[in-house]
């Protein structure tokens, strides 16, 4: 039962991402964070998570980007693709989008960095 409460909180009151490298907001229709306006080869954000505002296995949609093998770092620890996160590319109505699903439950302030070397 407690697991469902945490999942519901993550959908209804997700943590706010603070970022200076792009614009990011939670999109409840997609149940994902939409990221736009990123011009560099990386994206940095801090999720202001807490027990009342958790992010259960969040997804990020990198709008208008087709990233080749992104690297994820959470709180200074590099994550392994396939085990800790999974990226994918979908064709959107305004171009390609990279979707990154992170296999983590964020219940505290968490620093996130996504880096990529080049775009396909």
C-alpha positions as CSV (number, residue, x, y, z in Angstrom):
1,X,0.0,0.0,0.0
2,X,2.8,2.4,0.9
3,X,4.4,1.8,-2.5
4,X,1.2,2.9,-4.3
5,X,1.1,6.1,-2.1
6,X,4.6,7.0,-3.2
7,X,3.8,6.3,-6.8
8,X,0.7,8.5,-6.6
9,X,2.6,11.3,-5.0
10,X,5.2,11.1,-7.8
11,X,2.5,11.6,-10.4
12,X,0.4,14.2,-8.5
13,X,3.2,16.2,-6.8
14,X,6.5,15.5,-8.5
15,X,9.7,17.2,-7.5
16,X,10.6,20.4,-9.3
17,X,13.7,20.3,-11.4
18,X,16.0,23.4,-11.0
19,X,18.3,23.9,-14.0
20,X,20.2,26.7,-15.6
21,X,21.3,24.8,-18.7
22,X,17.8,24.4,-20.2
23,X,14.1,24.6,-19.4
24,X,12.5,21.6,-17.7
25,X,9.0,21.0,-16.3
26,X,6.9,18.0,-15.4
27,X,4.2,17.2,-18.0
28,X,1.5,15.2,-16.3
29,X,0.0,14.1,-19.7
30,X,3.2,12.3,-20.6
31,X,4.2,11.5,-17.0
32,X,7.6,12.8,-17.9
33,X,9.8,15.8,-17.6
34,X,10.0,17.8,-20.8
35,X,13.4,19.4,-21.4
36,X,13.7,22.2,-24.0
37,X,16.2,24.8,-24.9
38,X,19.4,22.9,-24.2
39,X,22.2,24.1,-26.4
40,X,25.2,22.5,-24.8
41,X,26.3,18.8,-25.0
42,X,25.0,18.3,-21.4
43,X,22.0,18.9,-19.2
44,X,22.3,19.6,-15.5
45,X,19.4,19.7,-13.1
46,X,18.7,19.3,-9.4
47,X,15.5,17.5,-8.5
48,X,14.1,19.1,-5.3
49,X,12.8,15.7,-4.1
50,X,11.6,14.8,-0.6
51,X,9.3,12.1,0.8
52,X,6.2,14.2,-0.1
53,X,7.5,15.0,-3.6
54,X,9.2,11.9,-4.9
55,X,10.1,11.0,-8.5
56,X,9.5,7.3,-9.0
57,X,11.6,6.1,-12.0
58,X,11.3,9.4,-13.8
59,X,11.4,9.8,-17.6
60,X,12.9,12.8,-19.3
61,X,12.0,13.8,-22.9
62,X,14.8,15.8,-24.5
63,X,12.8,17.7,-27.1
64,X,14.3,18.1,-30.6
65,X,17.3,16.0,-29.8
66,X,18.4,12.6,-31.1
67,X,21.2,11.7,-28.7
68,X,23.7,9.0,-29.3
69,X,24.5,7.0,-26.2
70,X,23.9,9.6,-23.4
71,X,25.7,9.2,-20.1
72,X,23.8,9.7,-16.8
73,X,25.3,10.8,-13.5
74,X,23.2,11.0,-10.3
75,X,24.7,12.7,-7.3
76,X,28.2,12.2,-8.7
77,X,27.7,8.5,-9.4
78,X,27.8,7.4,-13.1
79,X,24.9,5.1,-14.0
80,X,25.0,2.1,-16.2
81,X,22.9,2.0,-19.4
82,X,20.5,-0.9,-19.4
83,X,20.5,-1.4,-15.6
84,X,20.1,2.2,-14.2
85,X,18.6,3.9,-17.2
86,X,17.4,3.3,-20.7
87,X,17.4,5.8,-23.6
88,X,15.4,5.7,-26.7
89,X,14.5,7.9,-29.7
90,X,11.0,8.6,-31.0
91,X,9.8,10.6,-33.9
92,X,7.8,13.5,-32.6
93,X,5.5,16.0,-34.3
94,X,8.3,18.6,-34.4
95,X,11.3,16.3,-34.9
96,X,13.1,13.6,-33.0
97,X,13.0,13.3,-29.3
98,X,15.2,11.3,-26.9
99,X,13.4,9.7,-24.0
100,X,15.5,8.7,-21.0
101,X,13.9,6.5,-18.4
102,X,15.8,6.5,-15.1
103,X,15.4,3.4,-12.9
104,X,15.7,5.2,-9.6
105,X,13.3,6.4,-6.9
106,X,14.3,10.0,-6.0
107,X,13.2,11.0,-2.5
108,X,15.8,13.7,-1.7
109,X,17.6,16.5,-3.4
110,X,19.3,14.8,-6.3
111,X,21.8,16.3,-8.8
112,X,21.4,14.9,-12.4
113,X,23.8,15.3,-15.3
114,X,23.1,14.0,-18.8
115,X,26.1,14.1,-21.2
116,X,26.3,13.2,-24.8
117,X,29.1,13.2,-27.3
118,X,27.2,13.8,-30.5
119,X,23.8,13.7,-32.1
120,X,22.9,11.2,-34.8
